[in-house]
């Protein structure tokens, strides 16, 4: 085994007598034959044939491909096969990682039912010339890596799958999975996604915890997350269906090595964040439409505070969404795609994919919990304002105005608008309405100010340099810098 070979190799290196060295070399050459047979089976076939636990690769047979669906894939990939340092001969030490990867890659190909027939297979024997081992291991690794990458990228169409990976007012506890699945299927089949061959792998469910609670659980312990949830006043099932709506993507072995449970969780966090931002933007657009219907009432001065607040909210959300979509997700995806063209190993693929997701999570503020909480407060305030405007408009609707009968349509219309204007003027002058707009405006001002100050403070750091892009987009004309007396964070 490896221990015996190390003992003989130490004797060879320390012995100065030529005859003794020749003896040690002969012993090493003969004693290493069984070991090199195990090495050949591993790097050329992906098999561990080690009945006496003497080989450098340790196999945990309890970790099978079916465990990938139950446990984190990283556990399988990192722990199914490991290097036993005690059984690693010193003359193979520099090649230990390459040896591990060569067999690991072929093992994945074998477990997919593919025949492994290495065209670079050669006999390996002990030699004082290290280049012999290097050539054999490098050739085996190149073939193994090429075989697995071809399986993933071409046979299993990984790239298109990654590209594909790129009733809401009711409580989540009342969500019906069948209803949601039907709506999802309708959405997929009536949009451009209808031509996607992997659309049937997409499913959805309603999570029991809000995005903020999920991030708290990731950033801290479960106990701290529960405390944070209690502080937020929300419990499992108390969130709305839209807040809990989460997409899931069904993948099979070996694609699940890349699109693992951890990767899917990261995609879900980004999706839920973007969805809520779009939800807030939709509320603000609806409020804008509502305000547009008052243009003919001649109440611009009375409604100006409400108009101004809605405009500032929409400006904030529009630039936030643009930043995430056009300055974070799109360029990072193109960078990741360009790296796929030059892949050499599967470990590079895993590294690039993980780096892509981590960069997106960080730039979308999902790794900075205090900053995300500030942002969520701003978005919640926008939704509350839009809902209050909707309630106010419903109480003073056209249908509530008495009908005006007359042959002259123009006079009839003017009379109706006069009645509506008077009702609207009475409503907007009511203390409850003016107080609502004033309080929400003040809160929005305070929260945006706190958010911008946080950005200005952090974006000067090299670690958080991505925040400078968001700060610049939100403060492109210097409005917030002047209003809150902030330093130029983009400098």
URMOZI-V910587 format. One record per backbone hydrogen bond with DSSP energy under -0.5 kcal/mol. NH is the residue of the N-H (numbers start at 1). CO is the residue of the C=O. If there is no record, write none. Layout:
NH;CO  NH;CO
//
This chain:
2;54  5;1  6;2  7;3  8;4  9;5  10;6  11;7  12;8  13;9  14;10  15;11  21;17  22;18  23;19  24;20  25;21  26;22  27;23  28;24  29;25  30;26  31;27  32;28  33;30  36;32  37;33  38;34  39;35  40;36  41;37  42;38  43;39  44;40  45;41  46;42  47;41  49;47  50;48  53;50  58;56  58;82  60;80  61;59  63;60  64;62  67;64  68;65  69;66  70;67  71;67  75;72  76;72  77;73  78;74  79;75  80;76  82;58  84;56  85;83  87;84  88;85  89;87  92;89  93;90  95;92  96;93  99;95  100;96  101;97  102;98  103;99  104;100  105;101  106;102  107;103  108;104  109;105  110;106  111;107  112;108  112;109  113;110  114;109  117;115  118;44  121;118  130;128  132;129  133;129  134;130  135;131  136;132  137;133  138;134  139;135  140;136  141;137  142;138  143;139  144;140  145;141  146;142  147;143  148;144  149;145  150;146  151;147  152;148  153;149  154;150  155;150  156;151  158;152  161;157  162;158  163;159  164;160  165;161  166;162  172;239  173;237  174;171  175;172  177;175  180;176  181;177  182;178  183;179  184;180  185;181  186;182  187;183  188;184  189;185  190;186  191;188  194;191  195;192  196;193  199;196  201;198  202;199  203;248  205;246  207;205  207;244  214;210  215;211  216;212  217;213  218;214  219;215  220;216  225;221  226;222  227;223  228;224  229;225  230;226  231;227  232;228  233;229  233;230  234;229  237;208  238;235  241;170  242;168  244;240  245;241  245;242  246;205  248;203  250;201  251;249  255;252  256;252  257;254  258;255  259;255  260;258  264;260  265;261  266;262  267;263  268;264  269;265  270;266  271;267  272;268  273;269  274;270  275;271  276;272  277;273  278;274  279;275  280;276  281;277  282;278  283;279  284;280  285;281  286;282  287;283  288;284  289;285  290;286  291;287  292;288  293;289  294;291  295;292  297;294  298;295  299;294  303;299  304;300  307;303  308;304  309;305  310;306  311;307  312;308  313;309  314;310  315;311  316;312  317;313  318;314  319;315  320;316  321;317  322;318  323;319  324;320  325;321  326;322  327;322  327;323  328;323  329;324  330;325  332;328  333;329  334;330  335;331  336;332  337;333  338;334  339;335  340;336  341;337  342;339  343;340  349;345  350;346  351;347  352;348  353;349  354;350  355;351  356;352  357;353  358;354  359;355  360;356  361;357  362;358  363;359  364;360  365;362  366;361  367;361  369;367  372;368  373;369  374;370  375;371  376;372  377;373  378;374  379;375  380;376  381;377  382;378  383;379  384;380  385;381  386;382  387;383  388;384  389;385  390;386  391;387  392;388  393;389  394;390  395;391  396;392  396;393  397;394  400;397  401;397  401;398  405;403  409;407  412;408  413;409  414;410  415;411  416;412  417;413  418;414  419;415  420;416  421;417  422;418  423;419  424;420  425;421  426;422  427;423  428;424  429;425  430;427  433;430  434;430  435;431  436;432  437;433  438;434  439;435  440;436  441;437  442;438  443;439  444;440  445;441  446;442  447;443  448;444  449;445  450;446  451;447  452;448  453;449  454;450  455;451  456;452  457;453  458;454  459;455  461;458  465;462  467;464  468;465  469;466  470;466  471;467  472;468  473;469  474;470  475;471  476;473  478;475  482;478  483;479  484;480  486;481  489;487  491;488
//
